[in-house]
Amino acid sequence: MLSHKHFEYIDELFDQAIEQDETAQERFIDSLAGENPELAHELRELIAQFRSSDTFLSLSAWHSRDRLLAAALDLEDGVMAVATDRSNQVLGSFRLDREIARGYRAVVYKARRIDTEWEQVAAIKVLQRGVDSDDVLRRFLAERQILTLLDHPHIATLMDGGRTEDGLPYFVMEYIEGRPVTDYCAERNLPLKTRLELCRQICSAVAFAHRHLVVHRDLKPSNILVTDAGQVKLLDFGIAKLLGSDVDPAIAAQTVDVVRPMTPRYASPEQVAGEAITSATDVYQLGLLFTEILTGVSNARDALGLSGGPDRHQAPPRTPSRAMLQVDGASPFRPRELRGDLDWILLKALEPRPEDRYASAAELDADLENYLSSRAVNARQATAPYLLRKFARRRPVLSAALGLSLAGGLVFILVLAHFNRQLEAERQSALDAAARAAEVRDLLVGFIRSPDPWSGSGADARVSDILQHSEATIETQLEGRPELQVVLYGALADVYQNLAAHERSVALREKTLALHRTLGTANSFASLQAQRKRAQSQMVVGETRTAVATLERLLARIAQAFPDQLREAALIDIEIGRYHNTYGRAQDALPHGRRAVETLETEVEDPSLLAQATTVYGNSLGLLGQVEEAYNAYARAHEINHKNRGEQDVATLISRARIAANLSNQGRYAESIAIYDEILPPLESRLGPLHEEVLAVMNNVAYSHSLAGNRENAIWLHRGVLERRREKFGDTHRQVADSLQNIGSQLVHTGRYDQAIAPLEEAGRIYALVNAPGHSRTAYPHVSLAIAYAGIGADALQEQHARKALTLLQGQVSDDHPALLRARCLLGDSLVRNGEREQGISLLERAVDGLTGKVGISGEHLEACREALTQARQS
Amino acid sequence: MSSQSGRGRDDSPAEDNAAHLDDLIGKIYHDLRQIAHLHRRGAYGNLTLQTTALVHEAYLRMAGTDSELSLQDRQHLKALTSRIIRHIIVDYARRAGAAKRDAANAPHERIEDSLIEPMLDVGVLDLDVALHRLSGRSPRLEKIVECRFFGGMNVQETADALGLSPRTVERDWRKAKAYLLRFLQEDKSKMNA
């Protein structure tokens, strides 16, 4: 119809039509239809296209254009530019073995670790030019803690990241030998049930990541491998987000210079439209993927006739069971088996609007489980979902529920949105909603939980933004629903606690406790739990006395009112034990630790908690001088963690660090150092170079070296710790002063007195600034400085620092504290030299008396004091 | 340079002098490559390539250095650059298609997917064919698509480059897309039949 001949005429009519409003257009076309129906039809078609042409040749097409132009201009004299083969290159601690995969964004190599004794194979993904390396790395560092601790049997671990010498970002991942899931199913001609089980494994991995606030965004068969043992492994979790534009979609639409990570065939409508990406985005991709797994079609989007775009004009899709009819070749099961529930489940996952789908993989998984156990599936109960209605109606696109159109797909928002819908509908009683809230809480509690509570500033800025919004939402949207508020504030407080944002967490606990009082549930178990958690946070922020008083009270209360809550009691015992250990009151700590261990060994199954309890118990034993018993406890904790979490898990590595510290206390320095050397690289690769656990281990190795007499090693290591602490905390921080003190004291020990003075003075200045008045540690640099000046022979300065140290220590530490005694002997020594012999000798005698019979470091002090006393007597 | 996008039918004044035009195209092509190379080597601190920025940069280079350019040339420079980009991309897609067919022997060759609208299953070559059909009916609509899509220009820039009012560009851009969608639809149904 649009031939040359008619074109001008149609074009003119087209121009007229688009100037009119819809009703006028209708009339206009109708009037034409009588005399030329073909022409009217063409005009109608054109107007329909005109109205829906907005997305055509826009965002996603621009990306394709940019990509193609870049590739085209990349051609060198007509030869395709091929990314460098990096086989045999060394990246960080790995040597690249050989290339195993290549896409237009990245090349993947099999690699081997070269800096350790043990064999470690990894897959290293080197990104190609075209991505903004700095941006990718910055994102990686910001998200590193979440991503590297995404520890799930069906997720290939992301271990590390970095930058090649020529500036391209790379990621180190667990190496997986397997087949893409769709190939695996086809090659083995798997029955339906086995395929469904694979789907459930995939769901469990994605759900786990969702609970950790990580959305995959690029789920496709090549990212989901199945090993020969039938184990699913998901690759590239979080990587798409590192590559993608995570900014406000409105901004992303203006700056189209990002190479979009999304794979068009599996893209969700909101990805195509550049709208906010949420956990429901993964659900959509799972819908496509599961359709391919279950039906055997090679392209679910085409087979179902999905538009894929945000355009909701499209006709309803085919059901998966119908789509399966088109598949050639024999299937071990019939399409009929998918009809009904499975069709419903898949189409619900594939709803064009995110809010019509399952909110997260966990919900999808639950429905698959319902199906497998022959329970009613939730998909069927949904009210008139879009895809299942016969006639599609255009609906406005809600970019995000509750107006929380923030970037990043956070389950929390979706869950709140879900809630809100329920509340609006008032379909459920307040009690039902509370039960639902409990589920939500369970979902949230696991967030970002790891054996490694994030230190200090760990909270990702984006996550904290969302959390703040969530708090406001609970406050305003759920006003007058205290039974919901109490659960959600609690959940939010858990998230903050896991993020080590303890002050925020305490504030929210206060809110929940106030609500408990309003609701008359102040003595409920939930309220007691909230009090325990508040106390745990208070311990961290320094309100230790209040905290321990609460814990003691809770312990009594639980024994009386909730005698069955043994796990809670054990948790409290562990916390109290830890507190007493910290303050050196091992005697008080011991019964708590012991009781927790007993409970957890016999009554409650919780290996992680048992390992913690055993460690606390071991710490008490160690403090009481029962070093070998302590060793056994640490070895047990390690064994539990090893069995439960695997060798390379952070908790397992840290329990080995305790064994090493214990060996060091036993004087078995070489063994201790060997363990430290072994665990430091994996610990650093998983936690990053600035993590406090890594720094603590480095510090301990240095300590072991110094005790073993390898002072140079010790100094070198302490300098490394100092550098990292300066980077982490800035120049004025207690831990920076600790490092300076360590370095200074080692230099004093090696007789380099003049070099020791500067770091010791800096340590003294920082301690004076940051420590509370009377803090004993403020005295340490002065003790060391007095020794240094004694070595140089500067008597006046020796006396000055010794006096200062004594003033700071007296009354703050016990009378037989080695530092106090050493300070006394340094003062005595300087007095003797300054002519006050009597007084000096008396001080020296008191010091020697006090130091006699002590082991460890005190031995050195004793020797030094004895020598000073001998000299004084001879003078 | 292939001439399949119907340059001969173009009625822009800048193309009256064919020799001069070839010269100009050569220069623009060269500049585009050079700018892309600079981007790749990181000289611009950014490894990504953005068509809009590229066109602008090429324009600045040409307009700034070539004193022989007439005012008319200058006005048409961006439109011309957009057309050249279309050539480059279409040419590439054709070659990539050929390479893909021979791909069995070279599985590691980097081949870009030349789909430009994956949702509609529209490749660059399909779009090029549809654009040819459109140019036979309205060269103006074709140019608007070249500027807006291939050159990444906004409405105002397109209006300046083609000497049209922004309102016309706005309306014609949507019209052009409606026609293209119809052509693509027809092509598809013909193929299926």
Interface residues (C-beta under 8 A of the other chain):
Chain A: L2 H4 F7 E8 D11 F14 D15 I18 E42 E45 L46 I47 Q49 F50 S53 F56 L57 S60 A61 W62 S64 R65 D66 R67 L68 L69 A70 A71 A72 L73 D74 L75 G78 M80 A81 V82 A83 E99 R102 Y104 R129 G130 V131 D132 S133 G167 V256 D257 V258 V259 P264 R265 A267 V272 S307 G308 G309
Chain B: L32 R33 A36 H37 R40 G42 N46 L47 T48 L49 Q50 T51 T52 A53 L54 I85 I88 I89 D91 Y92 A93 R95 A96 A99 H108 E109 R110 I111 E112 D113 S114 L115 I116 E117 P118 M119 L120 V124 G136 R137 S138 V145 R148 F149 F150 G152 R171 R174 K175 K177 A178 Y179 L180 L181 R182 F183 E186
